[in-house]
Amino acid sequence: MNSNRSRLRRTAAITAAAAAALVLAACGANGDSPAGHDGHTMSASASAPASQGQHNAADVTFAQGMIPHHRQAVQMADLVPTRAGSAQVKKLAADIKKAQDPEIRTLSGWLTSWGEEVPAEDTMDHSAHGTGGMMTAEEMDKLEKSSGKAFDTAFLEMMIEHHEGAVSMAKTEQADGAYAPAKKMAEAIVASQSAEITQMNELLGKN
């Protein structure tokens, strides 16, 4: 009995070893050239996780930082229709809100899919002032209480600082992030907000 059992074990081990050798030989034959099986598998495995949402800590930091940043910009833009004196400032504010509202939803969706915390709506506590160009509560209050040309000037000066912070955050994401859609959004933020900074500086020159 023991002898038979031993023979069965040896036979099974030999069969498994032979099967493994055949698999290795097949892979080796296909992987001799860069275009072979191994090269294809490597490229597929490298691209698949990215399409499924591969991300890193920099992506999370970007999303969690940009959401309250965008919310404040939208809050500033919401003050414009009833306070601004310049039609150009009103159009600029509308463009800012139109661009940033959808980005807030996209960023929130990414964080949710990654199992990360989405900044709450009531976190506009301005604790991030000094980073990212965020305005203090006092600055926001002063803006809210102004109107006409004084409002236009304050809004443009504050939004330039705000945009400069966003551009800096976006450039960090471009350099350190891993999630392709986030890096693409960062690229768009750098381009659009840099252009708006130029536009706002020109409008300030006309005041």
Secondary structure, 3 states (H helix, E strand, C coil): CHHHHHHHHHHHHHHHHHHHHHHHHHHHHHCCCCCCHHHHHHHHHHHHHHHCCCCCHHHHHHHHHHHHHHHHHHHHHHHHHHHECCHHHHHHHHHHHHHHHHHHHHHHHHHHHHCCCCCCCCCCCCCCCCCCCCCCHHHHHHHHCCCHHHHHHHHHHHHHHHHHHHHHHHHHHHHHCCCHHHHHHHHHHHHHHHHHHHHHHHHHHHC
